[in-house]
Amino acid sequence: MEDKEFTFLLEAYKTAVDYFDGYATRVYNRFNILLAIDVALAGVYGSALVESKIISSKGALLIPLIGLIVSLLLYIQSAQDKYVVKRHIKRINDIRKMIESKVGREDIPALFSPLDETDTGKRNFIFEGITSWRSNRISLTRVPPVTAIVFIVFWIIVMVVGP
């Protein structure tokens, strides 16, 4: 007879991984949309300056203000998503550890998911070649909030310095 607790843990693990996958997709879709808006605004503003087109005083303030608002939204969304992603990974790994203890094996992440943090937990930087490396300081979950901060600083400078 199949162990009900093991079946439950396995289903919980599969559900958590599926949910994480969908959540990660939504995170990067939101990031890409807000980043595209920010870049477009910067492009419009920069293009007007380069082409020496006169921007009205309202436009000179409105474009950076909208950019700042979008950048703040990007930052808030990115920082909160990073927090949630870390919790999802912890939840998945906690369930994995319960399954491992039930099964008596410690290599389940290799079978099911790339979410194992064994190497990154021990080292801050893993280098396997110029095209294959991992850093805890520059990770996919840190890039969006840092990008947002860069845009926030950019828009503040544009607003202060003006055209």
N, C-alpha and C positions, 0 to 999 in steps of 0.2 A: 504494500500500500504506500502511496506517495505521501511524503511529509507535507502537511498543509502549511506549516510555517515556511518551509523552503519554497514552496510554490508561491506563497504570498510575497516573500522577499524577492524572488525572481521577477514576478510581475511588477512589483514596486520599482525594482531597478530598471526594467525595460521602460516603464512609464516615465520615470524620472529622466532617463536618457532621451527619450522621444520629446518630452516637454522641453528639456534643455536645448535640444537641437532646434526646435521651433522658436524658442525664445531668442537664441543666438541669432537666428535669421532675422527676426523682427528688430533686434538691437541694431544690427548693421544696416538694415534698410532705413531705419529712422536716422541713423548717423549719416548715411549717404545723402538722404534727402536734405537734411539741415545743412550739411557741408556744401552741397551743390548750391543751395540758396546763398550761403555766405560767400562762396567763390564768385557766383554770378554778380552779387552786389559789389564786391571788390572789383570785379572786372568792369562793370558799368562805371563805377566811380573812377577807376584808374584810366579807362579808355577816354573818358571826358577830359581828364587832366592832360593826358598825352596828346590828344588831338586839339588841345587848347580851346575846347568848347567851354563856353562860360556856363557854369552851373549856377542857377539862381541860389540866393541865400537859403531859401527853403530846401532846395535839393541838396545843397552842400551840408545841411544839417540832417535832413530826412534820411538820406541813403545811409550814412554812418549810424544813425539812431536805429533804423531797422536792422542793420547789420549787427549792432550791439545786442539788440533784443534777441535776434536769432542765435547769436553766439552764446548768450546766457542760457537760452533754452537748450542749446546743444550741450553746454557744460552740465547743466542740471540733469539732463537725460543721461549723459555719458557717465557721470559720477555715480548716479543711482544704479544704472545698469551694471557698472563694474562691481558694485556692492552685491547686487542680486546674483550675478554670474558666479562670484566667489562662493556664495551660499549654496547655489545649485550644485557646484562641483563638490563642495563639502558633503552635501546631502547624498549625492550619488556615491561618493567614496565611502561614506558611512554605511550605506546599504550594501555596497560591495564587500566591505569588511565583515558584515554580518553573514553574508553568503559564504565568504571564504572560511569563516569559522565553522559554519554548518557543513561545508563540503570537505574541509580539511586541506585546502590548497590556498596558496598565496599568489597566484599568477592570473587571477580572473580578469584584471584590467586588460591584459594582453588579448584575452579572448573576446571581450565585449566592447571595450571603449578606450579611446585615447585620453581619457581624463586622469590617468594615473600621474600623481605628482611626485613619484619616488625620486627621480633625478633632480627636478627643480626644487624639491624640498631640501636636498642636501647641498646644492650648488646654486649660485646666483646666475652663472653664465655657463651654457653648454655650447661648445663649438664642434661641429662635425664637418666643417668645410665652409667655404665662402657663401654657399647657397643654402646651408642648413645649420641654423643655430637658434638658440632660445635664450632669452634674457628675462629675468624676473623684473628688471628695471624698465625694459622697453618691451612690453607685451601688448598683444592685441587689445587687451582691456584697458591699458594705460594710454594708448595713442589717442582715442577719441576725446577724453577730458583735456589732455595736453593740447591737442589741436584747438579745442574750444578756447582754452586760455590764451593761446597765441592770437586767435581772432579777436578776443575781447580786448587784449592789449592793443592790437592793430587799430580797432575801431575807436578806442579811447584816444590814441595818438592822432588819428585822423580828425576826430572831433575837436581836439585841443588845438592842433596846428592849423587845421582848416585847409582849403584848397590853395 
